[in-house]
């Protein structure tokens, strides 16, 4: 059963306590049916835990919150629209905005204090990608609100996205996540509820989507994959509203990366195909490079050598066409050496250790941001281990540890756990020393 973050967020926004909501529902039920109910704060706790009350109670909850908020509230807005496992349905843009901003508010309030939502599977996982890829498109995204949105507001969102992305790369998603979620709640949500033309609205959704994607990246890096998935789905819907197919392809790349991490390799390949197909002529060389490289990794982990090699060639061909100054801001992570690191990992999965080591060495030699440098050095350490050179692998592992100082990331932590496991029992003094160094770092809680 999944915690009901939407209801929690709307209660907080409306300023309604658990006991207060229960009391109002009891009064509404009596007025509407003539029958008394005895809901209390523990009943609301169960609703927040994911339990759906019977009968007309969800409608009464909507009515109570609508009266407090001064706007309509539907079952979908409080997380009680359909039984669990139901097929996904398209959400009108205005309602999507309200549901998204409610989730941001709930996430900001409950970080590290409530169970994280589970990973979405089945139709619910594929539905957002299908909706992005297929009609109908949003014909007019203009909106009437109390505050007029202009270019200055859009510029602030762009600067914020750049700032939080740089912060994530430098110190990790765990330290960055709370800040970007607060910015979404306090600064982005009011803009989305403002007044804007169709043209400005599309730019606004594009800018907001970039920030939402960063929030998803930070959630993924904080070991909250279900929450990350929801942020990525939101960013994809914002991409569709913006009309920017290339940006949608970037969000697809984030979903592909997460699918590979969760070992859902077939979904990773399918999502990458959707990104390549739908972005079409709007796809930049950097995006093509990343999508093909991740496909190569997915195919290699499925043991499909020919498909992996085909995608590796496509990735290298696309990488030769990259012109950094012409790429969208979000694709800045596709830096020199990234494709070599990705292909090294694909080759390691295929057991081709010598070429994997060559690619990994090329990746390390290219300049990268702090986070990328750690991953590349860890990849080189793994490649050297595969070749049987424990001492060199241990040296690279220690260097990766030093590069990672100051970063709080569950994904980086996971890499060091795997390196430790691979180094242990190798019978090398350098390997034992590296394991001790890793153990000391892992002993510090995040």
Buried (B, 14 or more C-beta within 10 A) or exposed (E): EBBBBBBBBBBBBBEBEBBBBBBBBBBBBEEEEEEEBEBEEEBBEBBBBBEBBEEBBBBBBBBBBBEBBEEEBBBBBBBBBEEEEEEBEEBEBBBBBBBBBBBBBBBBBBBEEBEBBEBBEEEBBBBBBEBBBEEEEBEEBEBEEEEEBEEEBBEBBBEBBBBBBBBBBBBBBBBBBBBBBBBBBEBBBBBBBBBBBEEBBBBBBBBBBBBBBBBBBBBBBBBBBBBBBBBBBBBBBBBBBBBBBBBBBBBBBBBBBBBBBBEBBEBBBBBBBBBBEBBEEEBBBBBBBBBBBBBBBBBBBBEBBEBBBBBBEBBBEBBEEBEEEEBBEBBBBBBBBBBBBBBBBBBBBBEBBEBBBBBBBBBBEBEBBBBBBBBBBBBBBBBBBBEEBBBBBBBBBBBBBEBBEEBBBBBBBEBBEEBBEBBEEBEBEBBBBBBEBBEEBBEEEB
